């Protein structure tokens, strides 16, 4: 999934900085929309999941890739008091064009009068300061300077080293976004495939982000690893989130769709 997400609240431009990512959520990409949105969302509601993070597009797709499915999901989710945060995957080869596509999705209204509760940009193809700042400037210029911006990033422990501060614009991100939401994905690292391993990976990720941003009080939302991970591993991730007193919420990015044991672990989490 992506690494840098810019999230924009539409309904509550001031308080949304504190609330838009709070609670517990599940991520969905454009290839894995639920076949039965009502059943899927009712299951999440029953388990206390109050957010879904739904991919809307990529740079090489229309601004709304699946409009009919999006309309169904918006209506179904909102009827269950589940917020829908949209996200796009801009390559940032043309930051202005990507920003325009992002804005179109942010302003989308369904035939039923429903809209996304927020919008996010997942930036991983090009992550230099100039591209990021160009994108953010255009988005802020149209949607307003008061909208909270959230960056979903690599973990600094990412095995490909893409979170290395010599190549990843941590300071630019911290200076331009209100919340940092690292993808805490440990499944590809054998030494972290346990409850303690997931706990350690989460703790070390947060420590490194604070070091690289030079901000001990940075606001965080933690995206946990739902890619074939066990209940014990997820519990380790959530234990770390609790000890860190994360106030920006937690979520899981699954392998295709979340497994029951993963939803159960997230459901049982009491921040």
C-alpha positions, -999 to 999 in steps of 0.1 A, spaced: 0 0 0 10 34 0 33 55 20 22 90 21 -14 99 26 -28 134 27 -62 133 44 -87 160 42 -118 164 64 -148 179 46 -175 183 73 -155 195 103 -125 215 90 -113 226 125 -121 197 148 -114 171 122 -77 176 129 -83 158 162 -110 134 152 -109 123 115 -86 93 121 -97 85 157 -110 51 166 -104 19 146 -104 13 109 -99 -11 80 -82 -3 47 -96 -14 13 -78 -10 -21 -95 -6 -55 -90 -43 -63 -108 -56 -32 -140 -37 -27 -164 -59 -7 -188 -80 -28 -216 -74 -3 -211 -40 12 -240 -43 36 -228 -76 51 -192 -65 53 -200 -32 69 -225 -46 93 -198 -70 105 -174 -41 111 -201 -21 129 -209 -50 152 -172 -53 161 -168 -16 169 -149 -6 137 -159 30 130 -138 38 99 -130 24 65 -102 37 43 -114 31 8 -91 36 -23 -108 57 -49 -83 59 -77 -47 59 -90 -29 83 -113 -37 59 -142 -75 55 -135 -104 79 -135 -108 101 -104 -136 77 -93 -126 42 -104 -158 24 -92 -186 50 -89 -215 26 -86 -198 6 -58 -187 38 -41 -223 50 -40 -234 18 -24 -206 17 1 -212 54 11 -249 48 17 -244 15 36 -215 28 58 -232 61 67 -264 43 77 -242 24 102 -223 54 115 -191 42 98 -170 70 82 -155 65 48 -121 81 42 -112 79 5 -76 76 -7 -59 80 -40 -25 67 -53 -9 96 -71 24 88 -88 34 126 -86 50 126 -120 25 154 -126 17 167 -92 -8 193 -104 -28 167 -124 -28 143 -95 -40 171 -72 -69 179 -96 -80 142 -96 -78 142 -58 -99 173 -55 -125 159 -79 -129 129 -56 -130 150 -25 -159 171 -39 -178 140 -52 -215 137 -42 -234 105 -49 -269 105 -63 -281 99 -27 -263 130 -15 -235 111 2 -199 122 1 -166 110 15 -158 120 51 -122 127 42 -97 121 14 -62 108 15 -33 108 -10 -10 77 -9 23 89 -22 51 64 -28 63 66 -64 79 100 -60 85 112 -25 108 142 -29 100 175 -12 93 195 -44 66 170 -56 50 167 -22 49 204 -16 35 211 -51 7 186 -46 -2 199 -11 -2 235 -22 -26 228 -50 -49 208 -28 -49 234 0 -55 261 -25 -88 246 -36 -100 228 -5 -87 253 20 -58 258 44 -78 247 74 -83 211 63 -61 187 82 -34 169 61 -23 134 71 8 118 57 9 80 55 45 70 54 69 41 53 81 28 86 117 38 90 124 1 96 110 -8 61 131 -36 48 137 -19 14 151 12 33 126 35 16 121 52 49 158 62 52 160 99 61 186 105 35 160 97 7 127 102 25 115 137 32 106 133 69 111 169 78 91 181 48 63 158 58 63 170 94 64 206 84 34 202 60 11 177 75 -9 176 107 -7 138 113 18 112 104 4 77 98 32 51 93 25 18 77 38 -6 104 42 -37 82 65 -63 98 53 -95 80 83 -96 56 108 -96 84 111 -130 101 126 -116 133 94 -96 139 68 -124 133 56 -128 169 37 -108 194 69 -94 209 83 -88 174 53 -67 163 54 -48 196 91 -40 191 86 -31 154 59 -6 164 78 9 193 110 13 171 90 28 142 75 55 164 109 63 181 126 67 147 98 89 133 102 112 163 139 112 158 138 119 121 111 146 123 128 161 154 94 163 170 86 143 202 50 154 201 41 145 165 5 133 162 3 97 149 -22 73 134 -8 38 133 -16 14 104 -10 -21 115 -1 -52 94 -31 -73 85 -12 -92 57 -14 -128 69 -6 -118 105 -17 -137 136 -39 -125 164 -8 -125 187 11 -103 163 -18 -78 160 -21 -78 198 16 -69 200 10 -40 176 -20 -28 196 -2 -32 229 25 -8 217 -1 17 204 -17 17 238 16 22 257 25 50 233 -8 66 240 -15 71 203 -44 96 200 -48 95 163 -64 61 160 -53 27 147 -62 6 117 -53 -26 98 -43 -30 61 -53 -66 52 -42 -91 26 -72 -88 2 -98 -88 30 -94 -88 67 -96 -122 84 -121 -128 113 -93 -132 139 -78 -99 128 -111 -80 131 -116 -97 165 -82 -85 177 -89 -49 166 -124 -51 181 -110 -61 215 -86 -31 215 -94 -6 242 -72 25 238 
